[in-house]
Amino acid sequence: MKSVLFSVMNRILMILTSHRLDCFKLCMDLLIGNRSIFNFDRVVLMLNGVTGRHLNYVESLLRKHPQIPWDTIAGPRGKGRLVANLQNECIRRYPNSLYFKIDEDVFVPPGWEDRMIRAYEDHRSDSSVAMLTPVIPNNAMGFHYLLNQYPQLADEYATQFSYPLTNDCTGPVWQYPKLANWITRHFLVLSEANIRLQAVSKNPFPRFAQRFSINCLVYDYHHWQELGGIPDEEEPAWTQWIADHGKEVVLVTNTLLHHYSFFVQQDWLDRTPLLEDIRIANAPQSLSSRTFTGYHLPRMVRFLNQMPRVLKQRISKR
């Protein structure tokens, strides 16, 4: 049953998926398992070069859950313009709506969509607000916010790491996967993390006008019209437009989501069990025990898949 909030404008959930079937499966298991997905008027799977087993999974997902109002938009694999095109096509299909865009490696808690809608409603009449984004521990803005909210965490950070605390988008939490792993594990169980965050949040809607997390955004049709469509350069150009036009992004600090990995972190994190631990912590019904097949094997497969490429890179640097 959909929330009674925001009954006039349709809610469109856009999920970008390309090559991480393991992440996409967990993303969908959480959206369906916590029933968040049923609070949207349309769920659009943006298929960025999806083929093979990944495409088979998408097709089985649509067959298995016909009650979900699915749509799919497919395009060739790539970044920049090829991703922007998928979002723009979705918005053209479903105009005059509120858009929730997430990536395939974003994992959500129960009720995240209602809290984001409430935050949007609180700012709907403010023309300076361009979009909203939640707290994501492994991006610079979320990391900076969390360490400022939890002094004991900041002390641990200062003791264990020698990096400066900054909200710059290419700061330490983006550069160093060990740091991303550390902060994610401090908030591993999403339901508990959101309760903790809501208890300490004194200013639930701080604003900023710098690089935002492209992994989870909420914006409306009016913003898309003002922007003139999602730019081909996507995040950098979008950020620049916001700054140039005196707009701001709202950080919704009563809502925390997980994002698995930036590309610079992926190989290192894939050699750890972080993805399996996020699943166990938040979707235990899908992996009830740490069996070899369900827990250890996926990590071994990731490691073996990356070995030829990693070895080639290391040899070329010598």
For each residue, the residues with C-beta under 8 A, 3 or more apart:
1: 38
2: 38 39 40 41
3: 6 39 113 114 117
4: 7
5: 114 117 118 121
6: 3 9 11 98 117 120 121
7: 4
8:
9: 6 96 97 98 220 221
10: 41 42 94 96 97 98
11: 6 39 40 41 42 97 98 100 113 117
12: 40 41 42 44 90 91 94 97 98 99 100
13: 31 37 40 42 43 44 100 102 113
14: 44 46 86 87 90 99 100 101 102
15: 24 27 28 43 44 45 46 102 103 104
16: 46 48 83 86 87 101 102 103 104
17: 20 24 45 46 47 48 50 54 58 103 104
18: 47 48 49 50 77 104
19: 49 54 77
20: 17 23 24 104 105 260
21: 24 25 53 54 57
22: 25 26 275 298 302
23: 20 26 27 104 105 260 275
24: 15 17 20 21 27 28 54 57 104 105
25: 21 22 28 29 57
26: 22 23 29 30 107 275 278 279 283 286
27: 15 23 24 30 31 102 104 105 106 107 108
28: 15 24 25 31 32 61
29: 25 26 32 33 279 283 286
30: 26 27 33 34 36 107 108 109 282 283
31: 13 27 28 34 36 37 108
32: 28 29 35 37 65 68
33: 29 30 283 285 286
34: 30 31 108 109 110 111
35: 32 38 39 110
36: 30 31 39 108 110 111 112 113
37: 13 31 32 40 43 68
38: 1 2 35 67 68
39: 2 3 11 35 36 113 114
40: 2 11 12 13 37 43 69 100 113
41: 2 10 11 12 69 97
42: 10 11 12 13 69 70 71 94
43: 13 15 37 40 68 69 70 71
44: 12 13 14 15 70 71 72 73 90 93 94
45: 15 17 58 70 71 72 73
46: 14 15 16 17 72 73 75 83 86 87 90
47: 17 18 50 55 58 72 73 74 75 86
48: 16 17 18 75 76 77 78 82 83 86
49: 18 19 75 76 77 78
50: 17 18 47 54 55 58 74
51: 54 55
52: 55 56
53: 21 56 57
54: 17 19 21 24 50 51 57 58
55: 47 50 51 52 58 59
56: 52 53 59 60
57: 21 24 25 53 54 60 61
58: 17 45 47 50 54 55 61 62 72
59: 55 56 62 63
60: 56 57 63 64
61: 28 57 58 64 65
62: 58 59 65 66 70 72
63: 59 60 66
64: 60 61
65: 32 61 62 68 70
66: 62 63
67: 38
68: 32 37 38 43 65
69: 40 41 42 43
70: 42 43 44 45 62 65
71: 42 43 44 45 90 93
72: 44 45 46 47 58 62
73: 44 45 46 47 86 89 90 93
74: 47 50
75: 46 47 48 49 82 85 86
76: 48 49 82
77: 18 19 48 49 82
78: 48 49 81 82 83
79: 82 83 234
80: 83 84 232 233 234
81: 78 84 85 232
82: 48 75 76 77 78 79 85 86
83: 16 46 48 78 79 80 86 87 234
84: 80 81 87 88 229 230 231 232 234
85: 75 81 82 88 89
86: 14 16 46 47 48 73 75 82 83 89 90
87: 14 16 46 83 84 90 91 101 230
88: 84 85 91 92 229 230
89: 73 85 86 92 93
90: 12 14 44 46 71 73 86 87 93 94 99
91: 12 87 88 94 95 97 99 221 224 229 230
92: 88 89 95
93: 44 71 73 89 90
94: 10 12 42 44 90 91 97
95: 91 92 221
96: 9 10 221
97: 9 10 11 12 41 91 94 220 221
98: 6 9 10 11 12 117 120 218 219 220 221
99: 12 14 90 91 217 218 219 220 221 224
100: 11 12 13 14 40 113 116 216 217 218
101: 14 16 87 216 217 218 219
102: 13 14 15 16 27 106 108 215 216 257
103: 15 16 17 106 214 215 216 259
104: 15 16 17 18 20 23 24 27
105: 20 23 24 27 215 259 260 261
106: 27 102 103 215 216 257 258 259 260
107: 26 27 30 190 257 258 259 260 278 282
108: 27 30 31 34 36 102 112 113 190 257
109: 30 34 112 190 191 193 194 255 256 257 282
110: 34 35 36 191
111: 34 36 114 115 194
112: 36 108 109 115 116 134 194 255 257
113: 3 11 13 36 39 40 100 108 116 117
114: 3 5 39 111 117 118
115: 111 112 118 119 252 254 255
116: 100 112 113 119 120 132 134 218 252 255
117: 3 5 6 11 98 113 114 120 121
118: 5 114 115 121 122
119: 115 116 122 123 132 204 205 218 250 252 254 255
120: 6 98 116 117 123 124 132 218 220
121: 5 6 117 118 124
122: 118 119 205
123: 119 120 126 129 132 205 250
124: 120 121 220
125:
126: 123 129
127:
128: 246 247 248
129: 123 126 132 207 247 248 249 250
130: 219 223 227 242 247 248 249
131: 212 217 218 219 223 249 250
132: 116 119 120 123 129 217 218 219 249 250 251 252
133: 136 141 212 213 216 217 218 249 250 251 252
134: 112 116 142 216 251 252 255 256 257
135: 141 142 145 146 197 251 252 253 255 256 257
136: 133 139 141 142 213 215 216 256 257 258 259
137: 142 143 146 180 183 184 186 187 256 258
138: 142 143 173 180 183 184 258 259 261 262 265
139: 136 142 143 169 173 174 213 215 259 262
140: 143 144 166 167 168 169 170 171 173 174 211
141: 133 135 136 144 145 167 169 208 210 212 213 251
142: 134 135 136 137 138 139 145 146 213 251 256
143: 137 138 139 140 146 147 167 171 173 183
144: 140 141 147 148 165 166 167
145: 135 141 142 148 149 167 206 251 253
146: 135 137 142 143 149 150 153 183 186 187
147: 143 144 150 153 154 157 165
148: 144 145 154
149: 145 146 197 200 201 253
150: 146 147 153 154 200
151: 154 155
152: 155 156
153: 146 147 150 156 157 186
154: 147 148 150 151 157 158 165
155: 151 152 158 159
156: 152 153 159 160
157: 147 153 154 160 161 165
158: 154 155 161
159: 155 156
160: 156 157 182
161: 157 158 172 176 179 182
162:
163: 171 172 176 179
164: 171 172
165: 144 147 154 157
166: 140 144 171 172
167: 140 141 143 144 145 171 208 210
168: 140 171
169: 139 140 141 174 210 211
170: 140 174 175
171: 140 143 163 164 166 167 168 174 175
172: 161 163 164 166 175 176 179
173: 138 139 140 143 176 179 180 183
174: 139 140 169 170 171 180 262 264 265
175: 170 171 172 179 264
176: 161 163 172 173 179 180
177: 180 181 261 264 265 268 269
178: 181 182 268
179: 161 163 172 173 175 176 182 183
180: 137 138 173 174 176 177 183 184 261 262 265 269
181: 177 178 184 185 269 272 274
182: 160 161 178 179 185 186
183: 137 138 143 146 173 179 180 186 187
184: 137 138 180 181 187 188 258 274 278
185: 181 182 188 274 277
186: 137 146 153 182 183
187: 137 146 183 184 190 193 196 256 258
188: 184 185 193 277 278 281 282
189: 192 193 281 282
190: 107 108 109 187 193 194 256 257 258 281 282
191: 109 110 194 195 282
192: 189 195 196
193: 109 187 188 189 190 196 197 256
194: 109 111 112 190 191 197 198 254 255 256
195: 191 192 198 199
196: 187 192 193 199 200
197: 135 149 193 194 200 201 253 254 255 256
198: 194 195 201 254
199: 195 196
200: 149 150 196 197
201: 149 197 198 204 253 254
202:
203: 206 253
204: 119 201 252 253 254
205: 119 122 123 250 251 252 253
206: 145 203 250 251 253
207: 129 248 249 250 251
208: 141 167 212 248 249 251
209: 242 243 247 248 249
210: 141 167 169 239 243
211: 140 169 235 236 239
212: 131 133 141 208 217 235 238 239 249
213: 133 136 139 141 142 216 217 259
214: 103 217 234 235
215: 102 103 105 106 136 139 259
216: 100 101 102 103 106 133 134 136 213 257 259
217: 99 100 101 131 132 133 212 213 214
218: 98 99 100 101 116 119 120 131 132 133
219: 98 99 101 130 131 132 223 224
220: 9 97 98 99 120 124 223 224
221: 9 91 95 96 97 98 99 224 225
222: 225 226
223: 130 131 219 220 226 227
224: 91 99 219 220 221 227 229 230
225: 221 222 228
226: 222 223 245
227: 130 223 224 230 231 238 241
228: 225 231
229: 84 88 91 224
230: 84 87 88 91 224 227 234 238
231: 84 227 228 234 237 238 241
232: 80 81 84 237
233: 80 236 237 238
234: 79 80 83 84 214 230 231 237 238
235: 211 212 214 238 239
236: 211 233 239 240
237: 231 232 233 234 240 241
238: 212 227 230 231 233 234 235 241 242
239: 210 211 212 235 236 242 243
240: 236 237 243 244
241: 227 231 237 238 244 245 247
242: 130 209 238 239 245 247 248 249
243: 209 210 239 240 247
244: 240 241
245: 226 241 242
246: 128
247: 128 129 130 209 241 242 243
248: 128 129 130 207 208 209 242
249: 129 130 131 132 133 207 208 209 212 242
250: 119 123 129 131 132 133 205 206 207
251: 132 133 134 135 141 142 145 205 206 207 208
252: 115 116 119 132 133 134 135 204 205 255
253: 135 145 149 197 201 203 204 205 206
254: 115 119 194 197 198 201 204
255: 109 112 115 116 119 134 135 194 197 252
256: 109 134 135 136 137 142 187 190 193 194 197
257: 102 106 107 108 109 112 134 135 136 190 216
258: 106 107 136 137 138 184 187 190 278 282
259: 103 105 106 107 136 138 139 213 215 216 262
260: 20 23 105 106 107 269 274 275 278
261: 105 138 177 180 265 266 269 270
262: 138 139 174 180 259 265 266
263: 266
264: 174 175 177
265: 138 174 177 180 261 262 268 269
266: 261 262 263 269 270
267: 270 271 306 310
268: 177 178 265 271 272
269: 177 180 181 260 261 265 266 272 274 275
270: 261 266 267 275 299 302 303 306
271: 267 268 299 302 303 306
272: 181 268 269 299
273: 276 277 295 296 299
274: 181 184 185 260 269 277 278
275: 22 23 26 260 269 270 278 279 298 299
276: 273 279 280 287 290 294 295 298 299
277: 185 188 273 274 280 281
278: 26 107 184 188 258 260 274 275 281 282
279: 26 29 275 276 282 283 286 287
280: 276 277 283 284 287 290 295
281: 188 189 190 277 278 284
282: 30 107 109 188 189 190 191 258 278 279
283: 26 29 30 33 279 280 286 287
284: 280 281 287 288
285: 33 288
286: 26 29 33 279 283
287: 276 279 280 283 284 290 294 295
288: 284 285
289: 294 295
290: 276 280 287 294 295 296
291: 294 295 296
292: 295 296 297
293: 296 297
294: 276 287 289 290 291 297 298
295: 273 276 280 287 289 290 291 292 298 299
296: 273 290 291 292 293 299 300
297: 292 293 294 300 301
298: 22 275 276 294 295 301 302
299: 270 271 272 273 275 276 295 296 302 303
300: 296 297 303 304
301: 297 298 304 305
302: 22 270 271 298 299 305 306
303: 270 271 299 300 306 307
304: 300 301 307
305: 301 302
306: 267 270 271 302 303 309 310
307: 303 304 310 311
308: 311 312
309: 306 312 313
310: 267 306 307 313 314
311: 307 308 314 315
312: 308 309 315 316
313: 309 310 316 317
314: 310 311 317 318
315: 311 312 318
316: 312 313
317: 313 314
318: 314 315
